[in-house]
Amino acid sequence: MKFLTEYRDPEVAQRYLEEIKKTVTQPWTIMEVCGGQTHSLVKNGILNMLPKEINMVHGPGCPVCVTPLNLIDKAVYLAEEKGVILCSFGDMLRVPGSEKSLLEAKANGADMRILYSPLEAVKIAQQNPDKQVVFFAVGFETTAPANALSVVHAHRLGLKNYSILASHVLVPPAIEAVMEDDESHIQAFLAAGHVCTIMGTLEYYPLVERFKVPVVVTGFEPIDLLQGILMTVRQLENGEAKVENQYSRMVKEEGNPMAQDTIYEVFEVTDRLWRGMEVIPMSGYEVKEKYAEFDAKRKFNVNIPEAPENQECIAGEIMKGIKKPFECQHFGKKCKPESPIGAPMVSSEGACAAYYHFSGMLEKIEEEQAL
């Protein structure tokens, strides 16, 4: 399959690994921002094959992981107290809220639907005119066009029973927050290819100029990541800091203008609370006043106070690249996918879940426990 099998070729991968080993002369810490990239690095064994000088750390690019407790609580409230049909991507259901998860609310009788597209939720609203339908709109810039389009579509159809609970976050402000953290030692970034497919590469130039770090836009297959790492290491070794685009088969500098127009038709940029990372200025999307009737928070006057994070979870430190998942004392013990303490153990893009399923760390922990 074009753009798939050739990006998983073992011989090509080996050549890139050899070139990386020839190029690197000193230790470098590189953050891959996207959780999908994290899973690919771990699942394909790339972390174990890279030379010891390269330390890959895992960023906050998992939308489920950074969705704050408060928004989970709001979704539970809408489903249980307001009796809405709550539609969501599957990953969100097992993420712990302050008291319960959406899956627990579903088990208690809430009408919860797992969907692959917000447009399906619009169709459900059409089919159930006597019920309010809310789509839990979670994601980075990648999913924002479809969520915005669902609002535009519902508006055109004149639906009064459809709204979204928006929890959109943006990548560049997250990179800025990571770099401004006193504990951060990140020297370069692999940027998320799917985000840049929508938004382009232009917004990374100011970050590179300010922080003097390379940013290489990278895809998700093994060859994509190895080529992206090689491009990054070459910059670091040469003392360069620039934006490069490894994922040029999909990403253009200007991105997708039509998708951007759809986003900005419905959403405006605002401050956003990130789970484990506090409030990051101008790092999220909220529904514009023009479409207020499709904003579930306004529509249902949802006013739930912030709840404190679980102090046992170190998700914030993991998503800022300060610690690795296996450095958490609860990893694979008290915190497992079936009984998670934090969101990174639940999501298909969470770093903790990647290490739990693919890294071999779980076997080591079980061996230690058996001794």
C-alpha positions as CSV (number, residue, x, y, z in Angstrom):
1,M,0.0,0.0,0.0
2,K,1.5,3.3,-1.1
3,F,2.8,5.5,1.7
4,L,2.5,2.6,4.2
5,T,4.6,-0.5,3.4
6,E,7.6,1.5,2.1
7,Y,7.6,3.4,5.4
8,R,7.9,0.2,7.3
9,D,10.8,-1.3,5.3
10,P,13.3,-3.0,7.8
11,E,16.2,-2.5,5.5
12,V,15.5,1.2,5.0
13,A,15.0,1.6,8.8
14,Q,18.4,-0.1,9.4
15,R,20.1,2.4,7.0
16,Y,18.6,5.3,8.8
17,L,19.7,3.9,12.2
18,E,23.2,3.5,11.0
19,E,23.2,7.1,9.7
20,I,21.9,8.4,13.0
21,K,24.7,6.5,14.8
22,K,27.3,7.9,12.5
23,T,26.0,11.5,12.9
24,V,25.5,11.8,16.7
25,T,28.5,12.7,18.8
26,Q,27.0,13.9,22.1
27,P,23.8,13.5,24.2
28,W,20.6,15.1,22.9
29,T,17.1,15.2,24.3
30,I,14.4,15.3,21.7
31,M,10.6,15.5,22.4
32,E,8.1,13.9,20.0
33,V,5.0,16.0,20.7
34,C,2.3,13.6,19.5
35,G,1.1,10.6,21.4
36,G,0.7,8.7,18.1
37,Q,4.4,9.2,17.4
38,T,5.1,7.9,21.0
39,H,3.2,4.7,20.4
40,S,4.9,4.2,17.1
41,L,8.4,4.7,18.6
42,V,7.6,2.3,21.5
43,K,5.6,-0.3,19.5
44,N,8.2,-0.6,16.8
45,G,11.1,-0.9,19.2
46,I,12.7,2.3,17.9
47,L,13.6,3.6,21.4
48,N,15.7,0.5,22.0
49,M,17.5,0.8,18.7
50,L,18.5,4.4,18.8
51,P,22.0,5.2,20.1
52,K,22.3,5.8,23.8
53,E,23.1,9.5,23.1
54,I,19.6,10.2,21.9
55,N,17.0,10.5,24.7
56,M,13.5,10.6,23.3
57,V,10.9,12.1,25.7
58,H,7.2,12.2,25.3
59,G,5.2,15.4,25.0
60,P,1.6,16.6,25.8
61,G,0.2,15.7,22.3
62,C,-2.4,13.3,23.6
63,P,-5.8,15.2,23.6
64,V,-7.5,12.7,25.9
65,C,-4.6,12.9,28.4
66,V,-4.7,16.7,28.7
67,T,-8.5,17.0,29.0
68,P,-9.0,18.4,32.6
69,L,-11.0,16.7,35.3
70,N,-13.5,19.5,35.2
71,L,-14.6,18.8,31.6
72,I,-15.0,15.0,32.3
73,D,-17.2,16.0,35.3
74,K,-19.2,18.3,33.0
75,A,-19.7,15.5,30.5
76,V,-20.9,13.2,33.3
77,Y,-23.2,15.9,34.6
78,L,-24.8,16.4,31.2
79,A,-25.3,12.7,30.7
80,E,-26.6,12.0,34.2
81,E,-28.4,15.1,35.3
82,K,-29.5,16.6,32.1
83,G,-30.4,13.3,30.4
84,V,-28.7,14.2,27.1
85,I,-27.5,11.6,24.6
86,L,-23.8,12.1,25.1
87,C,-21.6,11.2,22.1
88,S,-17.9,10.7,22.4
89,F,-14.8,9.2,20.9
90,G,-14.1,5.8,22.7
91,D,-10.9,6.8,24.5
92,M,-12.7,9.4,26.6
93,L,-15.0,6.9,28.3
94,R,-12.5,5.4,30.8
95,V,-10.7,8.6,31.7
96,P,-11.2,9.2,35.4
97,G,-13.2,12.3,36.4
98,S,-13.1,13.6,40.0
99,E,-15.7,11.0,41.0
100,K,-16.4,8.7,38.1
101,S,-15.7,8.1,34.4
102,L,-18.1,8.4,31.5
103,L,-18.0,4.6,31.4
104,E,-19.2,4.4,34.9
105,A,-22.0,6.9,34.1
106,K,-23.0,4.7,31.2
107,A,-23.1,1.7,33.5
108,N,-25.4,3.6,35.7
109,G,-27.8,4.1,32.8
110,A,-26.7,7.3,31.0
111,D,-27.2,7.3,27.3
112,M,-23.7,7.2,25.9
113,R,-22.8,6.7,22.3
114,I,-19.3,5.9,21.0
115,L,-18.8,7.5,17.6
116,Y,-16.0,8.0,15.0
117,S,-17.3,11.4,13.7
118,P,-19.2,14.3,15.1
119,L,-21.3,14.3,12.0
120,E,-22.8,11.0,13.3
121,A,-23.9,12.9,16.4
122,V,-25.7,15.4,14.1
123,K,-27.5,12.6,12.5
124,I,-28.5,11.2,15.9
125,A,-29.9,14.6,16.8
126,Q,-32.0,14.6,13.6
127,Q,-33.3,11.1,14.4
128,N,-34.1,12.1,18.0
129,P,-35.8,15.5,17.9
130,D,-37.2,15.1,21.4
131,K,-33.7,14.5,23.0
132,Q,-30.7,16.8,23.4
133,V,-27.6,15.5,21.8
134,V,-24.1,16.6,23.0
135,F,-20.8,15.7,21.3
136,F,-17.8,15.7,23.5
137,A,-15.5,17.6,21.1
138,V,-12.0,16.7,22.2
139,G,-8.8,17.0,20.2
140,F,-6.0,19.1,18.8
141,E,-6.2,21.1,15.6
142,T,-6.6,17.8,13.8
143,T,-10.1,17.1,14.9
144,A,-11.2,20.8,15.1
145,P,-12.4,21.1,11.5
146,A,-14.8,18.1,11.8
147,N,-16.2,19.3,15.1
148,A,-16.6,22.8,13.7
149,L,-18.3,21.4,10.6
150,S,-20.8,19.5,12.8
151,V,-21.9,22.9,14.3
152,V,-22.1,24.5,10.8
153,H,-24.1,21.5,9.6
154,A,-26.5,21.5,12.6
155,H,-27.0,25.3,12.1
156,R,-27.9,24.9,8.5
157,L,-30.3,22.1,9.4
158,G,-31.9,24.3,12.0
159,L,-31.4,21.8,14.8
160,K,-32.1,23.0,18.2
161,N,-31.1,19.8,20.0
162,Y,-27.4,19.6,19.1
163,S,-24.4,21.1,20.8
164,I,-20.8,20.3,21.5
165,L,-18.8,20.3,24.8
166,A,-15.5,21.8,23.4
167,S,-12.2,20.7,24.8
168,H,-9.8,21.7,22.0
169,V,-6.1,22.4,22.6
170,L,-3.4,23.8,20.4
171,V,0.2,22.5,19.9
172,P,2.4,25.6,19.5
173,P,1.3,27.1,22.9
174,A,2.0,23.7,24.5
175,I,5.6,23.6,23.1
176,E,6.0,27.2,24.4
177,A,4.8,26.1,27.9
178,V,7.2,23.1,27.9
179,M,10.2,25.3,26.9
180,E,9.3,27.9,29.6
181,D,9.2,25.2,32.3
182,D,12.3,25.5,34.6
183,E,12.6,21.7,34.7
184,S,12.6,21.3,30.9
185,H,15.8,20.2,29.1
186,I,14.3,19.7,25.7
187,Q,16.7,20.5,22.9
188,A,14.5,19.8,19.8
189,F,11.0,18.8,18.8
190,L,9.4,16.4,16.4
191,A,6.1,18.1,15.5
192,A,2.9,16.2,14.8
193,G,2.3,15.7,11.1
194,H,-1.4,15.4,11.2
195,V,-1.8,18.8,13.1
196,C,0.5,20.4,10.5
197,T,-1.6,18.9,7.7
198,I,-4.4,21.2,8.9
199,M,-2.4,24.2,10.3
200,G,0.8,24.1,8.2
201,T,4.3,24.9,9.5
202,L,4.3,28.7,9.6
203,E,3.4,29.0,13.3
204,Y,6.5,27.1,14.3
205,Y,8.9,29.7,13.0
206,P,8.4,32.1,15.9
207,L,9.1,29.3,18.4
208,V,12.3,28.3,16.6
209,E,13.4,31.9,16.6
210,R,12.6,32.5,20.2
211,F,13.9,29.3,21.8
212,K,16.6,28.4,19.3
213,V,15.5,24.8,19.0
214,P,15.0,22.6,15.9
215,V,11.4,21.7,15.0
216,V,11.0,18.9,12.5
217,V,7.5,18.1,11.3
218,T,7.3,14.3,11.2
219,G,4.9,11.5,10.2
220,F,4.0,8.4,12.2
221,E,5.5,5.4,10.5
222,P,8.9,4.0,11.5
223,I,10.7,5.4,8.5
224,D,9.1,8.8,9.1
225,L,10.2,8.9,12.6
226,L,13.8,7.7,11.9
227,Q,14.2,10.2,9.1
228,G,12.8,12.9,11.3
229,I,15.2,12.0,14.1
230,L,18.1,12.0,11.7
231,M,17.1,15.5,10.4
232,T,16.9,16.7,14.0
233,V,20.2,15.3,15.0
234,R,21.9,16.8,12.0
235,Q,20.6,20.2,13.0
236,L,21.7,19.8,16.6
237,E,25.1,18.6,15.7
238,N,25.6,21.5,13.3
239,G,24.4,24.1,15.8
240,E,21.3,24.9,13.7
241,A,17.7,25.7,14.7
242,K,15.1,25.7,11.9
243,V,11.8,24.3,10.9
244,E,12.0,21.3,8.6
245,N,9.3,19.2,7.0
246,Q,9.9,15.5,6.8
247,Y,6.2,14.9,6.2
248,S,6.1,16.8,3.0
249,R,3.9,14.2,1.2
250,M,1.1,15.5,3.4
251,V,2.1,18.8,5.0
252,K,2.3,22.1,3.1
253,E,3.6,25.3,4.6
254,E,0.2,27.0,4.5
255,G,-1.6,23.9,5.7
256,N,-5.2,23.4,4.6
257,P,-6.9,26.8,4.3
258,M,-10.4,25.4,3.8
259,A,-10.1,23.5,7.1
260,Q,-8.7,26.5,8.8
261,D,-11.6,28.6,7.6
262,T,-14.1,26.1,9.0
263,I,-12.3,26.2,12.4
264,Y,-12.3,30.0,12.6
265,E,-15.9,30.2,11.5
266,V,-17.0,28.4,14.7
267,F,-14.1,28.7,17.2
268,E,-12.0,31.5,18.7
269,V,-8.7,31.1,20.6
270,T,-8.8,31.3,24.3
271,D,-6.9,30.3,27.5
272,R,-7.2,26.6,28.3
273,L,-6.5,24.5,31.4
274,W,-4.4,21.4,30.5
275,R,-4.6,18.4,32.8
276,G,-1.3,18.3,34.7
277,M,0.0,21.5,33.1
278,E,-2.1,24.3,34.6
279,V,-3.6,27.1,32.4
280,I,-1.7,27.8,29.1
281,P,-2.6,31.2,27.6
282,M,-4.3,31.2,24.2
283,S,-4.0,27.4,23.9
284,G,-7.5,26.3,23.1
285,Y,-10.6,26.8,21.1
286,E,-14.0,27.9,22.4
287,V,-17.3,28.2,20.5
288,K,-17.9,31.8,19.3
289,E,-20.8,33.8,20.5
290,K,-22.3,33.5,17.0
291,Y,-22.8,29.8,17.6
292,A,-23.6,30.0,21.4
293,E,-26.7,27.9,21.0
294,F,-24.4,25.0,20.0
295,D,-22.1,25.4,23.0
296,A,-23.2,22.9,25.6
297,K,-21.6,24.8,28.5
298,R,-23.7,27.9,27.7
299,K,-26.8,26.0,26.6
300,F,-27.1,24.0,29.8
301,N,-25.4,26.6,32.1
302,V,-22.9,24.0,33.2
303,N,-21.0,25.5,36.2
304,I,-19.0,22.8,38.0
305,P,-16.1,23.8,40.2
306,E,-12.6,22.7,39.4
307,A,-11.5,19.5,41.1
308,P,-8.0,18.7,42.3
309,E,-5.8,16.3,40.4
310,N,-5.0,12.9,41.8
311,Q,-1.7,13.6,43.6
312,E,-0.6,10.0,42.9
313,C,-0.5,10.6,39.2
314,I,2.6,12.2,37.6
315,A,1.0,12.7,34.2
316,G,2.1,16.4,34.1
317,E,5.7,15.5,34.5
318,I,5.5,12.8,31.9
319,M,3.8,15.0,29.4
320,K,6.4,17.8,29.9
321,G,9.2,15.3,29.2
322,I,10.5,15.5,32.8
323,K,9.9,11.8,33.6
324,K,9.2,8.6,31.7
325,P,6.1,6.5,32.5
326,F,8.1,3.7,34.2
327,E,9.5,6.3,36.7
328,C,6.0,6.5,38.3
329,Q,5.8,4.3,41.4
330,H,2.3,3.1,40.4
331,F,3.1,2.2,36.8
332,G,1.9,-1.4,36.1
333,K,1.0,-1.8,39.7
334,K,-1.7,0.4,41.1
335,C,-2.1,2.1,37.7
336,K,-3.1,-0.2,34.8
337,P,-5.4,0.3,31.8
338,E,-8.3,-1.5,33.5
339,S,-7.8,0.6,36.7
340,P,-6.1,3.8,35.6
341,I,-5.0,6.6,38.0
342,G,-4.5,9.0,35.2
343,A,-5.5,9.5,31.6
344,P,-2.1,8.6,29.9
345,M,-2.7,5.0,31.0
346,V,-6.1,5.0,29.2
347,S,-5.7,6.7,25.9
348,S,-4.5,5.0,22.7
349,E,-2.2,7.9,22.4
350,G,-1.1,8.0,26.1
351,A,2.6,7.5,26.9
352,C,1.9,5.3,29.9
353,A,-0.4,3.0,27.8
354,A,2.3,2.7,25.1
355,Y,4.9,1.6,27.7
356,Y,2.5,-0.7,29.4
357,H,1.5,-2.6,26.2
358,F,4.7,-2.5,24.1
359,S,7.9,-1.6,25.9
360,G,8.6,-4.7,27.9
361,M,8.7,-2.6,31.1
362,L,5.7,-4.5,32.5
363,E,7.6,-7.8,32.4
364,K,10.5,-6.2,34.2
365,I,8.2,-4.9,36.9
366,E,6.5,-8.3,37.3
367,E,9.9,-9.9,37.6
368,E,10.9,-7.5,40.4
369,Q,7.6,-8.1,42.2
370,A,8.2,-11.9,42.1
371,L,11.7,-11.6,43.7
